[in-house]
Amino acid sequence: MAIKKQYLKSKPVCKVTFSVPAEVAGEADHVCVVGNFNNWDLDANPMKKLKKDGSFSTTINFDAEKEYQFRYLINGKTWANEPEADNQVTTPYESENSVLEL
C-alpha cells in the first residue's frame, strides 16, 4: 500500500493518491478509502481497479495543514490500514486508524 502527497502551489490543497496493491486486495472487486473526511461513508471514495496489475488507486483533494483519519475497506468487509501513513491512532473500538498529516 502507498500514499503519495502533492501540494498545490496555487491554493492550500494537497492531492493525495492512495494505492492498494493486488497482493493486499486479492480477488476484491471493490476497495474504498473511508475516513473522517467523508464521514466514514463506505461509498464516498471508491478506488479504481487498475487492470494491468490488479491494484486499486484513487486521488482525493484535501485541505492542507489538517489531519485526517482513514482506513481502506476491501470488498465491504475487510479493513486495512496504510503502513506508510504519517501515524496510527487507537480508536474507541479497539482498532487503529491510519493518520494523514498535511
C-alpha positions in Angstrom: 0.0 0.0 0.0 1.1 3.5 -0.5 0.2 7.2 -0.3 1.6 10.0 -2.4 1.2 13.7 -1.5 1.3 16.5 -3.9 0.9 20.1 -2.6 -0.6 22.6 -5.0 1.2 25.9 -5.3 -1.9 27.9 -6.3 -4.0 27.1 -3.2 -3.8 25.3 0.2 -4.7 21.9 -1.1 -2.9 18.6 -1.1 -3.7 15.9 -3.7 -3.3 12.5 -2.1 -3.1 9.4 -4.1 -4.0 6.2 -2.3 -2.9 2.8 -3.7 -3.7 -0.7 -2.6 -1.6 -3.4 -4.4 -3.1 -6.6 -5.8 -1.4 -8.7 -3.2 -3.4 -6.9 -0.5 -6.6 -6.5 -2.5 -6.6 -10.2 -3.5 -9.7 -11.0 -5.6 -11.5 -7.9 -4.5 -13.9 -6.1 -6.9 -14.3 -3.1 -4.6 -11.9 -1.1 -2.4 -12.6 2.3 -1.0 -11.0 4.9 1.2 -13.1 5.7 4.3 -12.3 8.3 6.8 -13.4 11.3 8.9 -13.0 13.5 5.7 -16.0 11.7 4.2 -18.0 11.0 7.4 -16.9 7.3 7.2 -19.2 6.9 4.2 -18.5 3.5 2.7 -19.4 4.6 -0.8 -17.9 8.1 -0.9 -14.4 7.4 -2.3 -14.3 4.1 -4.2 -10.9 3.2 -5.7 -10.4 2.3 -9.4 -9.0 -1.1 -10.2 -6.0 -0.9 -12.5 -6.5 -3.7 -15.0 -2.8 -4.3 -15.7 -1.7 -5.4 -12.2 -5.0 -5.7 -10.2 -4.1 -2.9 -7.8 -6.6 -0.2 -6.8 -5.9 3.6 -6.8 -7.7 6.9 -6.2 -6.7 10.6 -5.7 -8.5 12.9 -3.3 -8.0 16.6 -2.7 -7.6 17.6 0.9 -7.3 20.9 2.7 -3.7 21.4 3.6 -2.5 21.9 7.2 -5.1 19.5 8.6 -5.1 15.9 10.0 -7.3 13.1 8.7 -8.0 9.6 9.9 -8.8 6.9 7.4 -8.8 3.1 6.6 -9.3 1.0 3.5 -12.3 -1.2 3.2 -11.9 -4.2 0.9 -15.0 -5.8 -0.6 -17.1 -4.2 2.1 -15.8 -6.5 4.9 -12.1 -6.3 5.4 -10.5 -3.2 7.0 -6.8 -2.4 6.2 -4.5 0.3 7.5 -1.9 2.2 5.5 1.6 1.3 6.7 3.0 4.4 5.0 0.6 6.7 6.9 2.1 9.5 9.0 0.7 7.9 12.1 -1.6 5.3 13.6 -4.1 6.1 16.3 -6.1 3.7 18.5 -9.9 4.2 18.3 -12.6 3.7 21.0 -13.5 0.5 19.1 -10.1 -1.2 19.9 -8.8 -0.9 16.4 -6.4 1.5 14.8 -6.9 4.2 12.1 -4.2 5.5 9.8 -3.5 9.2 10.1 -2.7 11.6 7.2 -0.9 14.8 8.4 -0.9 17.5 5.8 
